[in-house]
Amino acid sequence: MKINLRKVLIAVISVLAAVILWLHVLTERVYEVELLFSMKVVEIPQKYILADEVPKFVRAVIRGRGKDLLAQMLAKREVVISAKRMSYGRNKISLSGDDFQLISSNLKVREVLFPKSITVRLDRRKRKEVPVKSRLVVIPSSGLIASVEPKFTPPKVSIEGPASKIDDIKNVYTIVETLRGFNTSTSVVVPLEAPMYGVKPIPDSVTAFIEVEPISQRQIKGVKVEIVDMPGRKGTINPNRITVTITGAKSDVEKVKSCDIRAIVNYNDIFVVGVDRLKPKVIAPRGVQVISTEPEYLRFTPR
């Protein structure tokens, strides 16, 4: 059967025209819809700063023609509050239709649903300098260790915000981040976290110097064993000196002496674990880890 393209085209155009006419009639009608509007506070006097967060959104009933409402749904929707004439402290504002940024004068705010009012708290703007602290986790390549805490440039930054909050802040921290795979000492740029709402660090990032070096292992001989909490001279530990194997950054391991390590046996443990199964507790300098002791267990000889 031969298809008459002219008749098909006429039919399609007729259907499209009918749909367009129907949409026109439909969108010319007046409707009411609930819409969410984002909220922002503008024109804050230079000497003041917003101390508390205001609600992020306002829900309202908007009335207007369907075509205008459809365009409003697709457009940016904002409630704009001017702080130009506000004073220091708390300012309670009742929201009205004048605060809504509508794309057409044919649209009206029939009712503000929630919140109906907001409190804008203005505080004096203040700035001070605080140290930068690390929340970085450094995991170098195999066989290496981050020997010291990252060093920051600059070591201090300014923070700016409401005076009531600035006074309580002692440090500013880097973001929480894990840095992996370093095989040499290097520098990286790290963002800083805002301590709390309304407070910002200036600058908002610092350069962290990450120092890595080889992991080293070493035996420390002749570490004296102490007995703690022993009432009087009740006995002795055999042997009373042990060999401790330590590991850590090469620069830290090499400077450790036997007198820097403390090996302890608690007298009260003798009656729990037995006289010949006493495992000393070994305390090593910061940055150094104890791997083992030789011997592993000690014996208590009563007098």
Short mmCIF file of the C-alpha atoms (twelve columns), coordinates in Angstrom:
data_MODEL
# 
_entry.id   MODEL 
# 
loop_
_atom_site.group_PDB 
_atom_site.id 
_atom_site.type_symbol 
_atom_site.label_atom_id 
_atom_site.label_alt_id 
_atom_site.label_comp_id 
_atom_site.label_asym_id 
_atom_site.label_seq_id 
_atom_site.Cartn_x 
_atom_site.Cartn_y 
_atom_site.Cartn_z 
_atom_site.pdbx_PDB_model_num 
ATOM 1   C CA . MET A 1   0.000  0.000   0.000   1 
ATOM 2   C CA . LYS A 2   1.352  3.378   -1.039  1 
ATOM 3   C CA . ILE A 3   1.660  5.917   1.793   1 
ATOM 4   C CA . ASN A 4   0.491  9.443   1.009   1 
ATOM 5   C CA . LEU A 5   3.234  11.557  2.634   1 
ATOM 6   C CA . ARG A 6   1.242  14.748  2.171   1 
ATOM 7   C CA . LYS A 7   -1.683 13.410  4.206   1 
ATOM 8   C CA . VAL A 8   0.676  12.081  6.908   1 
ATOM 9   C CA . LEU A 9   2.398  15.465  7.176   1 
ATOM 10  C CA . ILE A 10  -0.929 17.280  7.442   1 
ATOM 11  C CA . ALA A 11  -2.034 14.859  10.198  1 
ATOM 12  C CA . VAL A 12  1.178  15.378  12.178  1 
ATOM 13  C CA . ILE A 13  0.920  19.167  11.887  1 
ATOM 14  C CA . SER A 14  -2.707 19.010  13.013  1 
ATOM 15  C CA . VAL A 15  -1.815 16.971  16.085  1 
ATOM 16  C CA . LEU A 16  1.049  19.316  16.984  1 
ATOM 17  C CA . ALA A 17  -1.166 22.338  16.580  1 
ATOM 18  C CA . ALA A 18  -3.792 20.750  18.813  1 
ATOM 19  C CA . VAL A 19  -1.182 19.948  21.482  1 
ATOM 20  C CA . ILE A 20  0.228  23.485  21.351  1 
ATOM 21  C CA . LEU A 21  -3.250 24.966  21.642  1 
ATOM 22  C CA . TRP A 22  -4.064 22.664  24.524  1 
ATOM 23  C CA . LEU A 23  -0.807 23.577  26.338  1 
ATOM 24  C CA . HIS A 24  -1.507 27.273  25.742  1 
ATOM 25  C CA . VAL A 25  -4.972 27.005  27.253  1 
ATOM 26  C CA . LEU A 26  -3.640 24.910  30.115  1 
ATOM 27  C CA . THR A 27  -0.778 27.270  30.982  1 
ATOM 28  C CA . GLU A 28  -2.990 30.350  30.817  1 
ATOM 29  C CA . ARG A 29  -4.953 29.104  33.776  1 
ATOM 30  C CA . VAL A 30  -4.118 30.309  37.287  1 
ATOM 31  C CA . TYR A 31  -2.615 27.813  39.733  1 
ATOM 32  C CA . GLU A 32  -1.093 27.719  43.200  1 
ATOM 33  C CA . VAL A 33  2.020  25.643  43.860  1 
ATOM 34  C CA . GLU A 34  4.417  25.143  46.771  1 
ATOM 35  C CA . LEU A 35  8.022  26.004  45.916  1 
ATOM 36  C CA . LEU A 36  11.331 25.982  47.757  1 
ATOM 37  C CA . PHE A 37  13.490 29.110  47.624  1 
ATOM 38  C CA . SER A 38  17.096 29.291  48.782  1 
ATOM 39  C CA . MET A 39  17.847 32.062  51.280  1 
ATOM 40  C CA . LYS A 40  20.766 34.455  51.431  1 
ATOM 41  C CA . VAL A 41  21.618 37.552  53.463  1 
ATOM 42  C CA . VAL A 42  23.221 40.430  51.549  1 
ATOM 43  C CA . GLU A 43  24.482 43.991  52.179  1 
ATOM 44  C CA . ILE A 44  26.014 43.163  55.570  1 
ATOM 45  C CA . PRO A 45  27.830 46.254  56.924  1 
ATOM 46  C CA . GLN A 46  31.613 45.882  56.615  1 
ATOM 47  C CA . LYS A 47  32.245 46.020  60.370  1 
ATOM 48  C CA . TYR A 48  29.804 43.152  60.978  1 
ATOM 49  C CA . ILE A 49  29.663 39.504  59.951  1 
ATOM 50  C CA . LEU A 50  26.912 36.884  59.980  1 
ATOM 51  C CA . ALA A 51  27.433 35.012  63.275  1 
ATOM 52  C CA . ASP A 52  24.926 32.160  62.851  1 
ATOM 53  C CA . GLU A 53  23.678 30.288  59.838  1 
ATOM 54  C CA . VAL A 54  20.197 31.236  58.640  1 
ATOM 55  C CA . PRO A 55  17.793 28.588  57.254  1 
ATOM 56  C CA . LYS A 56  18.935 27.361  53.857  1 
ATOM 57  C CA . PHE A 57  15.442 27.244  52.315  1 
ATOM 58  C CA . VAL A 58  12.029 28.871  52.569  1 
ATOM 59  C CA . ARG A 59  8.838  27.109  51.494  1 
ATOM 60  C CA . ALA A 60  6.007  29.272  50.110  1 
ATOM 61  C CA . VAL A 61  2.817  29.069  48.084  1 
ATOM 62  C CA . ILE A 62  3.128  30.933  44.765  1 
ATOM 63  C CA . ARG A 63  0.084  31.938  42.693  1 
ATOM 64  C CA . GLY A 64  0.115  32.728  38.991  1 
ATOM 65  C CA . ARG A 65  -0.442 31.556  35.447  1 
ATOM 66  C CA . GLY A 66  0.795  28.086  34.604  1 
ATOM 67  C CA . LYS A 67  3.368  29.321  32.086  1 
ATOM 68  C CA . ASP A 68  4.830  31.782  34.613  1 
ATOM 69  C CA . LEU A 69  4.919  29.148  37.352  1 
ATOM 70  C CA . LEU A 70  6.642  26.710  35.012  1 
ATOM 71  C CA . ALA A 71  9.271  29.316  34.155  1 
ATOM 72  C CA . GLN A 72  9.748  30.088  37.882  1 
ATOM 73  C CA . MET A 73  10.305 26.385  38.616  1 
ATOM 74  C CA . LEU A 74  13.062 26.285  36.016  1 
ATOM 75  C CA . ALA A 75  14.662 29.561  37.121  1 
ATOM 76  C CA . LYS A 76  16.875 30.364  40.109  1 
ATOM 77  C CA . ARG A 77  14.676 30.759  43.179  1 
ATOM 78  C CA . GLU A 78  15.944 32.969  46.002  1 
ATOM 79  C CA . VAL A 79  14.778 34.842  49.073  1 
ATOM 80  C CA . VAL A 80  17.121 37.808  49.556  1 
ATOM 81  C CA . ILE A 81  17.331 39.518  52.953  1 
ATOM 82  C CA . SER A 82  19.134 42.841  53.193  1 
ATOM 83  C CA . ALA A 83  21.141 43.462  56.366  1 
ATOM 84  C CA . LYS A 84  21.963 47.040  55.368  1 
ATOM 85  C CA . ARG A 85  19.977 48.600  58.205  1 
ATOM 86  C CA . MET A 86  20.415 45.827  60.764  1 
ATOM 87  C CA . SER A 87  22.179 46.453  64.067  1 
ATOM 88  C CA . TYR A 88  24.673 44.473  66.147  1 
ATOM 89  C CA . GLY A 89  23.146 41.396  67.802  1 
ATOM 90  C CA . ARG A 90  19.936 39.558  67.000  1 
ATOM 91  C CA . ASN A 91  17.559 40.911  64.363  1 
ATOM 92  C CA . LYS A 92  14.217 39.144  63.965  1 
ATOM 93  C CA . ILE A 93  12.813 39.379  60.436  1 
ATOM 94  C CA . SER A 94  9.292  38.422  59.360  1 
ATOM 95  C CA . LEU A 95  9.397  37.104  55.805  1 
ATOM 96  C CA . SER A 96  7.081  38.642  53.239  1 
ATOM 97  C CA . GLY A 97  6.448  38.433  49.527  1 
ATOM 98  C CA . ASP A 98  8.759  41.406  48.959  1 
ATOM 99  C CA . ASP A 99  11.750 39.257  49.926  1 
ATOM 100 C CA . PHE A 100 11.112 36.722  47.142  1 
ATOM 101 C CA . GLN A 101 12.895 37.105  43.811  1 
ATOM 102 C CA . LEU A 102 10.147 36.239  41.307  1 
ATOM 103 C CA . ILE A 103 10.718 36.280  37.558  1 
ATOM 104 C CA . SER A 104 7.375  37.896  36.723  1 
ATOM 105 C CA . SER A 105 5.181  40.564  38.285  1 
ATOM 106 C CA . ASN A 106 2.264  38.269  37.455  1 
ATOM 107 C CA . LEU A 107 3.417  35.879  40.179  1 
ATOM 108 C CA . LYS A 108 2.453  36.511  43.785  1 
ATOM 109 C CA . VAL A 109 3.467  34.968  47.091  1 
ATOM 110 C CA . ARG A 110 0.149  33.897  48.519  1 
ATOM 111 C CA . GLU A 111 1.589  32.490  51.768  1 
ATOM 112 C CA . VAL A 112 4.968  31.942  53.393  1 
ATOM 113 C CA . LEU A 113 4.756  28.454  54.893  1 
ATOM 114 C CA . PHE A 114 8.074  27.850  56.685  1 
ATOM 115 C CA . PRO A 115 9.891  29.543  58.226  1 
ATOM 116 C CA . LYS A 116 7.640  32.554  58.600  1 
ATOM 117 C CA . SER A 117 10.389 34.515  60.353  1 
ATOM 118 C CA . ILE A 118 14.146 34.233  60.867  1 
ATOM 119 C CA . THR A 119 16.735 35.639  63.262  1 
ATOM 120 C CA . VAL A 120 19.812 37.248  61.739  1 
ATOM 121 C CA . ARG A 121 22.606 37.605  64.301  1 
ATOM 122 C CA . LEU A 122 25.337 40.070  63.452  1 
ATOM 123 C CA . ASP A 123 28.639 40.084  65.308  1 
ATOM 124 C CA . ARG A 124 31.699 42.277  65.052  1 
ATOM 125 C CA . ARG A 125 34.239 41.132  62.500  1 
ATOM 126 C CA . LYS A 126 37.552 40.061  64.034  1 
ATOM 127 C CA . ARG A 127 40.845 38.601  62.798  1 
ATOM 128 C CA . LYS A 128 43.723 36.929  64.652  1 
ATOM 129 C CA . GLU A 129 46.671 34.646  63.934  1 
ATOM 130 C CA . VAL A 130 46.769 30.972  65.024  1 
ATOM 131 C CA . PRO A 131 49.141 28.012  64.454  1 
ATOM 132 C CA . VAL A 132 48.463 25.375  61.791  1 
ATOM 133 C CA . LYS A 133 48.045 21.801  63.084  1 
ATOM 134 C CA . SER A 134 48.163 18.596  61.050  1 
ATOM 135 C CA . ARG A 135 45.429 16.042  60.412  1 
ATOM 136 C CA . LEU A 136 47.469 14.369  57.692  1 
ATOM 137 C CA . VAL A 137 48.325 10.672  57.665  1 
ATOM 138 C CA . VAL A 138 51.567 10.021  55.773  1 
ATOM 139 C CA . ILE A 139 52.204 6.504   54.415  1 
ATOM 140 C CA . PRO A 140 55.490 6.506   52.443  1 
ATOM 141 C CA . SER A 141 56.707 3.810   50.086  1 
ATOM 142 C CA . SER A 142 57.863 0.471   51.502  1 
ATOM 143 C CA . GLY A 143 61.031 0.710   53.580  1 
ATOM 144 C CA . LEU A 144 60.535 4.384   54.404  1 
ATOM 145 C CA . ILE A 145 58.959 6.247   57.306  1 
ATOM 146 C CA . ALA A 146 57.764 9.801   57.932  1 
ATOM 147 C CA . SER A 147 60.208 10.670  60.676  1 
ATOM 148 C CA . VAL A 148 58.632 13.920  61.909  1 
ATOM 149 C CA . GLU A 149 55.317 15.723  61.806  1 
ATOM 150 C CA . PRO A 150 54.770 17.719  58.592  1 
ATOM 151 C CA . LYS A 151 56.123 21.262  58.693  1 
ATOM 152 C CA . PHE A 152 53.882 23.986  57.309  1 
ATOM 153 C CA . THR A 153 54.584 27.159  55.369  1 
ATOM 154 C CA . PRO A 154 53.314 29.451  56.694  1 
ATOM 155 C CA . PRO A 155 53.312 27.887  60.188  1 
ATOM 156 C CA . LYS A 156 50.577 30.341  61.234  1 
ATOM 157 C CA . VAL A 157 47.590 31.780  59.368  1 
ATOM 158 C CA . SER A 158 44.955 34.406  60.080  1 
ATOM 159 C CA . ILE A 159 41.362 33.489  60.821  1 
ATOM 160 C CA . GLU A 160 38.506 35.924  60.317  1 
ATOM 161 C CA . GLY A 161 34.973 35.694  61.636  1 
ATOM 162 C CA . PRO A 162 32.570 36.664  64.419  1 
ATOM 163 C CA . ALA A 163 34.437 37.987  67.476  1 
ATOM 164 C CA . SER A 164 32.476 35.704  69.833  1 
ATOM 165 C CA . LYS A 165 33.799 32.634  67.976  1 
ATOM 166 C CA . ILE A 166 37.293 33.821  67.095  1 
ATOM 167 C CA . ASP A 167 38.250 34.260  70.768  1 
ATOM 168 C CA . ASP A 168 37.793 30.522  71.493  1 
ATOM 169 C CA . ILE A 169 39.821 29.190  68.540  1 
ATOM 170 C CA . LYS A 170 43.425 28.275  69.373  1 
ATOM 171 C CA . ASN A 171 44.480 26.408  66.186  1 
ATOM 172 C CA . VAL A 172 43.424 25.794  62.629  1 
ATOM 173 C CA . TYR A 173 43.712 22.295  61.148  1 
ATOM 174 C CA . THR A 174 44.418 20.826  57.751  1 
ATOM 175 C CA . ILE A 175 41.763 18.662  56.164  1 
ATOM 176 C CA . VAL A 176 41.837 14.971  57.077  1 
ATOM 177 C CA . GLU A 177 43.798 13.344  54.259  1 
ATOM 178 C CA . THR A 178 46.013 10.293  53.724  1 
ATOM 179 C CA . LEU A 179 49.134 10.917  51.651  1 
ATOM 180 C CA . ARG A 180 50.599 7.723   50.180  1 
ATOM 181 C CA . GLY A 181 53.538 6.494   48.161  1 
ATOM 182 C CA . PHE A 182 56.225 9.086   48.854  1 
ATOM 183 C CA . ASN A 183 59.739 7.774   48.160  1 
ATOM 184 C CA . THR A 184 61.482 11.054  48.914  1 
ATOM 185 C CA . SER A 185 60.937 14.151  51.035  1 
ATOM 186 C CA . THR A 186 58.594 16.509  49.213  1 
ATOM 187 C CA . SER A 187 56.180 19.431  49.559  1 
ATOM 188 C CA . VAL A 188 52.430 19.385  48.888  1 
ATOM 189 C CA . VAL A 189 49.706 22.030  49.070  1 
ATOM 190 C CA . VAL A 190 47.069 21.122  51.670  1 
ATOM 191 C CA . PRO A 191 43.676 22.842  52.182  1 
ATOM 192 C CA . LEU A 192 42.724 24.095  55.641  1 
ATOM 193 C CA . GLU A 193 39.402 23.400  57.339  1 
ATOM 194 C CA . ALA A 194 37.139 26.241  58.406  1 
ATOM 195 C CA . PRO A 195 37.005 25.882  62.220  1 
ATOM 196 C CA . MET A 196 33.268 26.612  62.363  1 
ATOM 197 C CA . TYR A 197 30.480 28.420  60.532  1 
ATOM 198 C CA . GLY A 198 31.350 32.003  59.703  1 
ATOM 199 C CA . VAL A 199 35.081 31.579  60.384  1 
ATOM 200 C CA . LYS A 200 37.517 31.280  57.490  1 
ATOM 201 C CA . PRO A 201 41.294 30.771  57.401  1 
ATOM 202 C CA . ILE A 202 43.380 33.265  55.402  1 
ATOM 203 C CA . PRO A 203 44.974 31.817  53.299  1 
ATOM 204 C CA . ASP A 204 42.790 28.714  52.954  1 
ATOM 205 C CA . SER A 205 45.712 26.369  52.219  1 
ATOM 206 C CA . VAL A 206 49.339 25.870  53.280  1 
ATOM 207 C CA . THR A 207 52.382 24.040  51.943  1 
ATOM 208 C CA . ALA A 208 53.274 20.921  53.930  1 
ATOM 209 C CA . PHE A 209 56.850 19.639  53.863  1 
ATOM 210 C CA . ILE A 210 56.800 15.851  54.230  1 
ATOM 211 C CA . GLU A 211 60.123 14.410  55.383  1 
ATOM 212 C CA . VAL A 212 60.745 10.692  54.835  1 
ATOM 213 C CA . GLU A 213 63.800 8.557   55.535  1 
ATOM 214 C CA . PRO A 214 64.770 4.863   55.604  1 
ATOM 215 C CA . ILE A 215 63.468 2.565   58.327  1 
ATOM 216 C CA . SER A 216 66.302 1.251   60.487  1 
ATOM 217 C CA . GLN A 217 66.574 -1.554  63.051  1 
ATOM 218 C CA . ARG A 218 69.050 -1.884  65.903  1 
ATOM 219 C CA . GLN A 219 69.789 -3.894  69.036  1 
ATOM 220 C CA . ILE A 220 70.382 -2.030  72.297  1 
ATOM 221 C CA . LYS A 221 72.275 -4.192  74.759  1 
ATOM 222 C CA . GLY A 222 72.541 -3.890  78.533  1 
ATOM 223 C CA . VAL A 223 69.118 -2.318  79.229  1 
ATOM 224 C CA . LYS A 224 68.570 -2.527  82.993  1 
ATOM 225 C CA . VAL A 225 65.338 -4.137  84.239  1 
ATOM 226 C CA . GLU A 226 63.503 -2.424  87.132  1 
ATOM 227 C CA . ILE A 227 61.051 -3.970  89.599  1 
ATOM 228 C CA . VAL A 228 58.258 -1.566  90.545  1 
ATOM 229 C CA . ASP A 229 55.746 -1.726  93.410  1 
ATOM 230 C CA . MET A 230 57.936 -4.202  95.339  1 
ATOM 231 C CA . PRO A 231 57.664 -3.738  99.132  1 
ATOM 232 C CA . GLY A 232 61.250 -3.754  100.371 1 
ATOM 233 C CA . ARG A 233 63.975 -6.032  98.983  1 
ATOM 234 C CA . LYS A 234 61.939 -9.186  98.337  1 
ATOM 235 C CA . GLY A 235 64.029 -10.638 95.508  1 
ATOM 236 C CA . THR A 236 65.783 -10.102 92.198  1 
ATOM 237 C CA . ILE A 237 65.067 -10.418 88.459  1 
ATOM 238 C CA . ASN A 238 67.192 -12.745 86.363  1 
ATOM 239 C CA . PRO A 239 68.675 -11.596 84.125  1 
ATOM 240 C CA . ASN A 240 68.594 -8.007  85.311  1 
ATOM 241 C CA . ARG A 241 69.788 -6.636  81.971  1 
ATOM 242 C CA . ILE A 242 68.309 -7.444  78.538  1 
ATOM 243 C CA . THR A 243 68.817 -6.712  74.858  1 
ATOM 244 C CA . VAL A 244 66.068 -4.654  73.188  1 
ATOM 245 C CA . THR A 245 65.530 -4.578  69.425  1 
ATOM 246 C CA . ILE A 246 64.085 -1.291  68.180  1 
ATOM 247 C CA . THR A 247 62.981 0.113   64.830  1 
ATOM 248 C CA . GLY A 248 62.108 3.519   63.455  1 
ATOM 249 C CA . ALA A 249 63.527 6.325   61.381  1 
ATOM 250 C CA . LYS A 250 67.265 5.918   60.946  1 
ATOM 251 C CA . SER A 251 68.065 9.294   62.550  1 
ATOM 252 C CA . ASP A 252 65.953 8.428   65.628  1 
ATOM 253 C CA . VAL A 253 67.247 4.861   66.017  1 
ATOM 254 C CA . GLU A 254 70.915 5.797   65.796  1 
ATOM 255 C CA . LYS A 255 70.798 8.270   68.699  1 
ATOM 256 C CA . VAL A 256 69.113 5.899   71.208  1 
ATOM 257 C CA . LYS A 257 71.275 4.756   74.155  1 
ATOM 258 C CA . SER A 258 70.586 2.001   76.671  1 
ATOM 259 C CA . CYS A 259 69.815 4.614   79.337  1 
ATOM 260 C CA . ASP A 260 67.064 6.048   77.097  1 
ATOM 261 C CA . ILE A 261 65.097 2.790   77.313  1 
ATOM 262 C CA . ARG A 262 63.223 1.668   80.396  1 
ATOM 263 C CA . ALA A 263 62.373 -2.011  81.039  1 
ATOM 264 C CA . ILE A 264 59.880 -2.605  83.868  1 
ATOM 265 C CA . VAL A 265 58.483 -5.630  85.718  1 
ATOM 266 C CA . ASN A 266 55.615 -5.084  88.155  1 
ATOM 267 C CA . TYR A 267 56.002 -7.013  91.425  1 
ATOM 268 C CA . ASN A 268 52.242 -7.657  91.539  1 
ATOM 269 C CA . ASP A 269 52.421 -9.562  88.235  1 
ATOM 270 C CA . ILE A 270 54.648 -12.223 89.817  1 
ATOM 271 C CA . PHE A 271 51.673 -13.798 91.585  1 
ATOM 272 C CA . VAL A 272 49.528 -13.704 88.438  1 
ATOM 273 C CA . VAL A 273 51.776 -14.998 85.662  1 
ATOM 274 C CA . GLY A 274 54.312 -16.941 87.766  1 
ATOM 275 C CA . VAL A 275 57.902 -16.324 88.789  1 
ATOM 276 C CA . ASP A 276 59.425 -17.564 85.528  1 
ATOM 277 C CA . ARG A 277 57.050 -15.994 82.926  1 
ATOM 278 C CA . LEU A 278 57.584 -12.300 83.571  1 
ATOM 279 C CA . LYS A 279 57.548 -10.263 80.375  1 
ATOM 280 C CA . PRO A 280 59.082 -6.829  80.813  1 
ATOM 281 C CA . LYS A 281 57.243 -3.720  79.697  1 
ATOM 282 C CA . VAL A 282 59.649 -1.694  77.566  1 
ATOM 283 C CA . ILE A 283 59.317 2.076   77.182  1 
ATOM 284 C CA . ALA A 284 61.313 3.562   74.301  1 
ATOM 285 C CA . PRO A 285 61.839 7.182   73.241  1 
ATOM 286 C CA . ARG A 286 59.186 8.838   71.092  1 
ATOM 287 C CA . GLY A 287 59.411 7.884   67.423  1 
ATOM 288 C CA . VAL A 288 61.028 4.507   68.179  1 
ATOM 289 C CA . GLN A 289 59.164 1.195   68.315  1 
ATOM 290 C CA . VAL A 290 60.185 -1.897  70.293  1 
ATOM 291 C CA . ILE A 291 60.225 -5.108  68.242  1 
ATOM 292 C CA . SER A 292 61.427 -7.670  70.783  1 
ATOM 293 C CA . THR A 293 63.516 -8.348  73.871  1 
ATOM 294 C CA . GLU A 294 66.152 -10.999 74.519  1 
ATOM 295 C CA . PRO A 295 65.300 -12.922 76.561  1 
ATOM 296 C CA . GLU A 296 61.553 -12.539 76.075  1 
ATOM 297 C CA . TYR A 297 60.700 -13.737 79.607  1 
ATOM 298 C CA . LEU A 298 62.451 -13.133 82.928  1 
ATOM 299 C CA . ARG A 299 62.528 -15.014 86.253  1 
ATOM 300 C CA . PHE A 300 62.001 -13.668 89.742  1 
ATOM 301 C CA . THR A 301 64.226 -15.101 92.474  1 
ATOM 302 C CA . PRO A 302 62.896 -14.415 95.992  1 
ATOM 303 C CA . ARG A 303 65.282 -13.690 98.853  1 
# 
